[in-house]
Amino acid sequence: MSTPNPAGPDRTGRPLVVVTGASSGIGAAAARALAADGWHPVLGARRVERLREIADEVGGTALSLDVTDADSVAAFAAAVRELVDGGQALRGLVNNAGGAQGTEKVMEADEDKWRWMWESNVLGTLRVTKALLPLLIDSGDGHVVTITSIAGLEVYDGGSGYTAAKHAEGALHRTLRGELLGEPVRVTEIAPGAVETEFALVRFDGDSARAAKVYEGITPLVAEDVAEVIAFAMSRPAHVNLDTIVLKPRDQATGMRFHRT
């Protein structure tokens, strides 16, 4: 079973917020922004050493998590329940884990890459949300935030695997809006455009030159921009539900249409 980082649970009464994919990028930035707003971040990712550094920085808890592995999710959820049993309410979940692999056209689609994108973006979000929803409901004031993408709202050539996965993730999340009606849980989808993180590096299998070209000639969003929106949505009064938030750089009109200098 995953075990908390050495700092141990927070005794100040801060509400818990789980952030997946929290070892870098948007997840790490969200941990910092939410901690500054008075949350106790419970951070999940595969790169545990990096995770512990961030948890120590923000006064949070680091737990090993691979959202593509059902056993890992079960162990993570059990560790979160231990924190709740210790007297802390789980009031927030930020589904951030996921990513893209490749830009093959449908005719050249790589099924292994498709499978990974569906496991990480769709089934990963399902597993974590399903495991933690009872605790969020029991808190009396829960909030599920899912980081999708503008790729979940439109399509583009060479992006069929990723756009299909993000459309499915968005549909999963939006379905919760009706299913949780009457329960004390809000749901917010945040769909960013071009954000300069490790996203492109992962998509292009570590090819840094190719990844850099994605942001060439534009001023992209950075992880902190998205984190501030997450924190804002989660800081609204309990009766206010921000359903869907789309944010893009000024230099971006659609998924593949940019103004480059």
C-alpha positions, 0 to 999 in steps of 0.5 A, a space after each residue: 500500500 502507498 504510504 504518506 511522505 514522512 511529514 505525515 498528516 496535517 493536524 491544522 484541519 485543512 481540507 484535503 484535495 487530491 491532485 493526480 499527475 502532480 509530479 510536474 506541470 499543471 499538477 505541481 502548479 495546482 498543488 502550490 496554488 491550492 496549498 496557498 488557498 488553505 488546502 492540504 494537497 494529497 499528491 499522486 504520481 508515479 515519480 514519487 521522489 519528485 512528488 515528495 519534494 513538492 509535498 514537502 514544499 507545500 506541506 502536503 502528502 505524497 502517495 504513489 499513484 499510477 492511474 492506469 493500474 487498478 491496484 495502484 488506484 485502490 492502494 492510493 484510495 485506501 491511503 486517502 481514506 486513512 487520512 480521512 479516518 484521521 479527521 480530515 475531510 476530502 473535499 477536492 479532487 483534481 483529475 489531472 493525470 493523462 497525456 498524449 502519445 504520437 500524431 499518427 493519422 487514423 490510417 497509421 494509428 498505433 493501437 498501443 498508443 491509443 490504448 495508453 491514452 485511453 487508459 491514462 485519460 479516460 479509465 484513469 479518471 474513471 478509476 480515481 473518481 469512482 474510488 473517491 466520490 463516496 468520500 467527497 459526498 460524505 464531506 458535505 461540500 465536495 468538488 471534482 475538477 477534471 483537466 481535459 483539453 480543447 482537444 476534448 471540444 474539437 478535432 484536428 488532423 493527426 490527433 485522433 487518438 488524443 482527441 478521442 480520449 479527451 472527448 471521452 474523458 469530457 463526456 465522463 466528467 459532464 455526465 457526473 453533473 447530472 448524476 450528482 445533482 442533489 448531492 453536495 458535490 460540484 463538478 468543473 471541467 477545465 479545458 486548456 489550449 497550448 500549455 508549455 509543460 512536459 506534455 509535448 515532450 511526452 507526446 513526441 517520445 522525448 524529442 525536445 527539438 520537436 516539442 519546442 516547435 509546438 510553442 515556437 513563435 507564440 506565447 503559450 500558457 504556463 502551468 501556473 496560468 491553469 493552476 490559478 483557474 483551478 484555485 479560483 473555481 474551487 474557491 467559489 461559494 458552495 452554491 456556485 458551480 463553474 461547469 466548463 472553463 476554456 482557456 487558451 493563449 491569446 495567440 491561439 484560436 483553435 487547436 491547430 490555428 496559431 498566430 506565430 511571429 
